[in-house]
Amino acid sequence: MEQQLPASTNIVAIRASFLHFIEDPAKVEQVDRAYQFILDGLMIVNEGKVQSLTLFTEEEAELYSNIEDKRGKLIIPGFIDTHVHYPQTQMIAAYGDQLLEWLENYTFLTEKQFSNKEYAQKIAKFFINELLKNGTTSALVFGTVHSESIDALFEEAQKIDMRLIAGKVMMDRNAPDYLLDTAQSSYDESKALIEKWHNKGRLQYAITPRFAPTSSPLQLQAAGKLKSEYPDVYVHTHLSENKNEIEWVKSLFPEREGYFDVYAHHGLTGHKSIFAHCLHLTDKEWLAFSSSNSVISFCPTSNLFLGSGLFDLDKAEKNNIRVGLGTDVGAGTSFSQFTSLNEAYKIMQLQGQKLSVFKGLYLATLGSAKSLSLDDQVGNFEVGKEADFVVLNWAATDLQKLRQQSSTTLEDKLFALMMLADDRNIAETYITGKLVYSANKYSGKKSDF
């Protein structure tokens, strides 16, 4: 018999059921070639990275002194949120407006408070806990115009070694005076933040003009200059969310061919440029989007909440455009990517399209990792990947238990999970193999609010 390996804080061994994706289900002839499901598996994490994932055997188990037994649970890679506004956490579910009015009546007033670093720290802590509570282990995040908002967020993420991409908003017009910067100050402050935070541990920076209407051509030129000086950083903004917004862009940039061309003209498109929404692209813009290898963040709950429109996922796929999944809190109404997928399924139904559970869970994990050019680091359980994962309860309510009892196939069990699950199904969340959230420990914990 081989000698048992000693317990080590650097080695984690977990027994459970495992599901992860190795390819886009829409791009394989047989869907079961897109994923790996192991009913009784053993995952070994060493130094925060996946060392192996195999069928559980007694012989393999004897090598490890402390195996965490999570049989009856399903482990999947951590969810990845490709578009979310952390300063809007407290104004989630603000009633009754479409995009432009909603910004004026709720968003700007809320974001004003983030000039106060102490306040930003309090919301950043709450925000990251909500991500973890919902099984999200990586995110692309909007801050506010204040540098303090980004410092607070990155400092909080750094405490748990979370993979986070974020940026200070650039906004020099068409907003309240108390939220405006200038083309020069936005360049200077963004540059300082890039130097301070980009590629510091698992943190990365995104150049973040809010959207074209709130940035002058001079500011967009400054953003493009930053992108040329730091080609490894991301660009994160909004595009074609609302029809009135699109008309506004046309009036502000009459010299450009369209909304997407405003960004392209200033050098802000490309493989690390993520555009939220993209609901009303023209045929010419679809082609330009594809040829630039830019990325779309699909934000189902906010698109419905603000009445913005229905995203055409099939058209994005036909144009070979990478798509990630975003909650878009606070216009989005939930931190849960299960809720995002629930609404995404309905959005596609309304267009005569279908969203399989395999495509849905792919979008929330490996698909979003690919959209953020992070699939060499996270998104599945391939050997060497960072061990960010979620331990799920198949059924967290009486209704879910009843529904699961009638499920006879893996696909049906997963579909019921996708449509009915929420934060109650998240038993535990791990980042680089370390437990950072446990529902049992969280239960009864007093909130700071």
QUIJO-V755499 format. One record per backbone hydrogen bond with DSSP energy under -1.0 kcal/mol. CO is the residue of the C=O (numbers start at 0). NH is the residue of the N-H. E is the energy in kcal/mol with one decimal. If there is no record, write none. Layout:
# QUIJO-V755499
((CO;NH;E) (CO;NH;E))
This chain:
# QUIJO-V755499
((9;46;-2.5) (11;44;-3.2) (12;67;-3.2) (13;42;-2.6) (14;69;-3.1) (15;40;-3.4) (16;74;-3.0) (17;37;-2.6) (19;35;-2.8) (23;26;-2.4) (29;32;-2.1) (30;33;-2.1) (33;21;-3.0) (33;22;-1.7) (35;19;-1.8) (37;17;-2.5) (39;55;-2.7) (40;15;-1.6) (41;53;-2.1) (42;13;-2.4) (43;50;-3.4) (43;51;-1.5) (44;11;-2.9) (45;48;-1.7) (47;386;-2.6) (48;45;-2.9) (49;383;-2.9) (51;43;-2.5) (53;41;-2.9) (56;60;-2.5) (57;61;-1.9) (59;62;-1.7) (60;63;-1.9) (62;4;-2.9) (67;14;-2.9) (69;72;-1.9) (72;16;-1.9) (73;391;-3.4) (74;18;-2.2) (75;389;-2.9) (78;136;-2.3) (78;137;-1.3) (80;139;-2.3) (82;327;-3.1) (83;141;-2.7) (84;87;-1.0) (85;88;-1.6) (87;90;-1.2) (88;91;-1.2) (97;101;-2.9) (98;102;-2.5) (99;103;-1.7) (100;104;-2.8) (101;105;-2.1) (101;106;-1.6) (102;107;-2.4) (105;109;-1.9) (106;110;-2.6) (107;111;-1.3) (109;112;-1.2) (110;113;-1.8) (111;114;-1.1) (112;115;-1.5) (115;119;-2.5) (116;120;-2.5) (117;121;-1.7) (118;122;-2.1) (119;123;-2.7) (120;124;-2.2) (121;125;-1.9) (122;126;-3.1) (123;127;-2.5) (124;128;-1.9) (125;129;-2.0) (126;130;-2.2) (127;131;-2.4) (128;132;-2.7) (129;133;-1.2) (130;135;-2.9) (131;134;-1.8) (134;78;-2.7) (137;80;-2.4) (138;164;-2.7) (139;83;-1.2) (140;166;-1.1) (141;85;-1.4) (143;168;-2.4) (145;148;-1.1) (146;150;-2.3) (147;151;-2.3) (148;152;-1.6) (149;153;-2.8) (150;154;-2.3) (151;155;-1.7) (152;156;-2.4) (153;157;-2.5) (156;159;-1.1) (156;161;-2.2) (162;138;-1.1) (163;203;-2.3) (164;140;-3.2) (165;205;-2.1) (166;142;-1.7) (169;209;-1.8) (170;180;-2.4) (175;178;-2.1) (176;179;-1.3) (181;185;-2.6) (182;186;-1.5) (183;187;-2.8) (184;188;-2.9) (185;189;-2.0) (186;190;-2.5) (187;191;-2.1) (188;192;-2.1) (189;193;-2.6) (190;194;-2.4) (191;195;-1.7) (192;196;-2.8) (193;197;-1.8) (196;199;-2.2) (199;202;-1.6) (201;163;-1.1) (202;198;-1.7) (203;165;-1.8) (204;233;-2.5) (206;235;-2.7) (207;169;-2.3) (210;213;-1.9) (211;214;-1.6) (213;171;-1.5) (213;172;-1.3) (215;219;-2.5) (216;220;-2.1) (217;221;-1.7) (218;222;-2.4) (219;223;-2.3) (220;224;-1.9) (221;225;-2.2) (222;226;-2.2) (223;227;-2.1) (224;228;-2.1) (225;229;-2.4) (229;232;-2.1) (233;206;-3.3) (234;273;-3.2) (236;275;-2.5) (238;277;-2.7) (239;278;-2.2) (239;279;-1.0) (241;245;-2.0) (242;246;-1.8) (243;247;-2.0) (244;248;-2.3) (245;249;-2.0) (246;250;-1.7) (247;251;-1.8) (248;252;-2.4) (252;255;-1.8) (257;261;-1.1) (258;262;-1.0) (259;263;-2.3) (260;264;-2.8) (262;267;-2.4) (263;266;-1.8) (269;272;-1.9) (271;234;-2.2) (272;294;-2.5) (273;236;-2.0) (274;296;-2.1) (275;238;-2.0) (275;277;-1.2) (281;285;-2.4) (282;286;-1.8) (283;287;-2.3) (284;288;-2.9) (285;289;-2.2) (286;290;-2.6) (287;291;-1.6) (288;293;-1.6) (289;292;-1.1) (294;274;-2.8) (295;323;-2.6) (296;276;-2.6) (297;325;-3.0) (298;302;-2.1) (299;303;-1.8) (300;304;-2.3) (301;305;-2.6) (302;307;-2.1) (310;312;-1.2) (311;315;-1.7) (312;316;-2.4) (313;317;-2.3) (314;318;-1.6) (315;320;-2.6) (316;319;-1.7) (321;295;-2.2) (323;297;-3.0) (324;81;-2.6) (327;331;-3.2) (328;84;-3.0) (329;92;-1.0) (335;339;-1.7) (336;340;-2.2) (337;341;-2.3) (338;342;-2.2) (339;343;-2.3) (340;344;-2.4) (341;345;-1.2) (342;346;-2.5) (343;347;-2.2) (344;348;-2.0) (345;349;-2.2) (347;352;-3.2) (348;351;-1.7) (355;359;-2.4) (356;360;-2.7) (357;361;-1.9) (358;362;-2.6) (359;363;-1.7) (361;364;-1.1) (361;366;-3.3) (363;79;-2.2) (364;368;-2.2) (365;369;-2.7) (366;370;-2.1) (367;371;-1.5) (368;373;-3.2) (369;372;-1.7) (373;376;-2.6) (373;377;-2.6) (376;385;-2.9) (381;384;-2.3) (384;49;-2.8) (385;387;-2.0) (386;432;-2.8) (387;77;-1.8) (388;429;-3.1) (389;75;-1.9) (390;426;-2.4) (390;427;-1.5) (391;73;-2.1) (396;400;-2.4) (397;401;-2.4) (398;402;-2.5) (399;403;-2.9) (400;404;-1.7) (403;406;-1.4) (408;412;-2.3) (409;413;-2.7) (410;414;-2.3) (411;415;-2.4) (412;416;-1.8) (413;417;-2.9) (414;418;-2.2) (415;419;-1.8) (416;420;-2.4) (421;424;-2.0) (422;425;-1.3) (424;392;-2.8) (426;438;-2.7) (427;390;-2.7) (428;435;-2.8) (428;436;-1.5) (429;388;-1.5) (430;433;-2.0) (433;430;-2.5) (436;428;-2.3) (437;441;-2.4) (438;442;-1.9) (441;444;-2.6))
